[in-house]
Amino acid sequence: MIAWNRIDSRLIHGQVIEAWLPHLGVSRVVVADDEASKDPLARAAYGLAVPPEVEVVMGSPNAIDFPALARDSVRTLILFRDVKSAVAARAHGLPNGPLNVGNVHAGPGRVSISRSVFLDESDSAALGELARSGMEVRVQAVPSEKAMPLS
C-alpha cells in the first residue's frame, strides 16, 4: 500500500530517515527518479542510508508499477525529486492519495511558498492539476509541522 507520496529535491536524507520513516511506519521506500535510478553511486548511497529493515527500490516514474504498489500489503513511501516526476508518476498510474510537498529547491523564477518549498509557475500549475485530479496536495517539511494545503 502506498502510505505517502513526497516531493523532496534531496530524496533520501536525514529528515526523511529520522522523521518521516518512523512517523509513517513504512517498510519500503520507492525513489521514483530518472537521474538517481541510473546512477550506481546514488543507488548504493540511498540503499545504505536507510535502516536495513527498510527496502529501497529505485526506478523511473515512467517504469514503476504504481497500481501494484498500491495493491500490495507493504507500507510504502514514494519519493519524487520534483513536481515533474510526480506528474509523470500520476500519468503512469499513481493513484489518489496524499502528496506531500516537502522540499523544492530555490532557483530562478521560483517563489517561496514555505521555508523549504520554492515553486515556479509551471510547478504551481502542475500541483493544482494534481489536486484537481484527486491528489491531496499539502506542503509540510516534517511531521511535527502543520500541513498547509496547496492554495
C-alpha positions in Angstrom: 0.0 0.0 0.0 1.2 3.5 -0.7 1.2 5.3 2.6 2.7 8.6 1.5 4.0 10.4 -1.6 6.6 13.1 -1.1 8.3 15.6 -3.3 11.7 16.3 -1.9 14.6 17.6 -4.0 17.0 15.7 -1.7 15.2 12.4 -2.0 16.6 10.2 0.9 18.3 12.3 3.5 18.3 12.8 7.3 14.8 14.4 7.5 13.2 11.5 5.7 15.2 8.9 7.6 14.8 10.4 11.1 11.3 12.0 10.9 9.2 10.5 8.1 10.2 6.8 8.2 9.3 6.4 11.9 6.2 8.6 11.6 4.8 6.7 8.6 5.9 3.2 9.8 6.9 2.2 6.2 8.8 -0.9 5.2 9.7 0.2 1.7 10.9 3.4 0.1 10.5 3.8 -3.6 12.6 6.6 -5.2 10.8 7.5 -8.5 13.5 9.5 -10.2 15.2 9.1 -13.6 18.5 10.5 -12.6 19.0 8.6 -9.3 17.8 5.3 -10.8 20.6 5.5 -13.4 23.4 6.4 -11.0 25.1 3.4 -9.4 26.6 5.6 -6.7 23.3 7.2 -5.8 21.6 3.8 -5.8 24.3 2.4 -3.3 24.2 5.5 -1.1 20.4 5.7 -0.8 20.3 1.9 -0.1 22.8 2.2 2.7 21.2 5.4 4.2 18.0 3.7 5.4 17.7 1.2 8.2 18.4 -2.4 7.0 14.8 -3.5 7.6 13.5 -0.9 5.0 13.6 -2.0 1.4 14.7 0.7 -1.1 13.5 0.4 -4.7 14.6 2.9 -7.4 13.3 3.5 -10.9 11.9 5.9 -13.4 8.5 7.3 -12.6 7.5 6.0 -16.1 8.6 2.5 -15.3 7.3 1.9 -11.8 4.1 -0.1 -11.4 2.3 2.3 -9.0 -1.0 0.4 -9.1 0.8 -2.8 -8.0 2.4 -0.9 -5.1 -1.0 0.4 -4.0 -2.5 -3.1 -4.0 0.2 -4.9 -2.1 0.4 -5.0 1.7 3.9 -3.4 2.2 3.6 0.2 3.6 5.4 2.3 1.1 6.8 5.9 0.9 7.2 7.2 -2.7 9.8 9.9 -3.1 10.0 12.3 -6.1 12.8 14.8 -6.7 10.5 17.3 -8.3 6.9 18.1 -9.4 7.6 16.9 -12.9 8.4 13.4 -11.6 5.1 13.3 -9.6 3.2 14.3 -12.7 4.9 11.6 -14.7 4.0 9.1 -12.0 0.4 10.2 -11.9 0.2 9.7 -15.7 1.7 6.2 -15.2 -0.9 5.1 -12.7 -0.1 6.7 -9.3 -3.4 6.5 -7.5 -5.2 9.2 -5.5 -3.7 9.8 -2.1 -1.6 12.3 -0.1 1.1 14.2 -2.0 3.4 15.9 0.5 5.5 18.8 -1.0 8.4 18.9 1.5 11.4 20.4 -0.2 11.8 22.0 -3.6 15.0 24.0 -4.0 15.0 27.7 -4.8 16.1 28.9 -8.2 15.4 31.5 -10.9 11.8 32.2 -11.4 10.8 30.3 -8.2 8.7 31.9 -5.4 8.8 30.8 -1.8 5.6 29.3 -0.5 7.2 28.0 2.7 10.7 27.9 4.2 11.6 24.9 2.1 9.4 25.0 -0.9 10.0 27.2 -3.9 7.8 26.9 -7.0 7.7 28.4 -10.4 4.5 28.9 -12.4 4.7 25.5 -14.1 5.2 23.7 -10.8 2.2 25.6 -9.3 0.0 24.8 -12.3 1.0 21.1 -12.2 0.4 20.8 -8.5 -3.0 22.5 -9.0 -3.8 19.9 -11.7 -2.7 17.1 -9.4 -5.0 18.4 -6.7 -8.0 18.7 -9.1 -7.4 15.2 -10.2 -7.8 13.8 -6.7 -4.4 14.0 -5.0 -4.4 15.6 -1.5 -1.6 18.1 -2.1 -0.1 19.6 1.2 3.1 21.5 2.0 4.9 20.1 5.1 8.6 19.8 5.7 8.4 17.5 8.7 5.6 15.6 10.5 5.7 17.9 13.5 5.0 20.9 11.3 1.4 21.8 10.5 0.4 20.7 6.9 -0.5 23.6 4.7 -3.0 23.0 1.9 -2.0 24.0 -1.6 -3.6 27.4 -2.3 
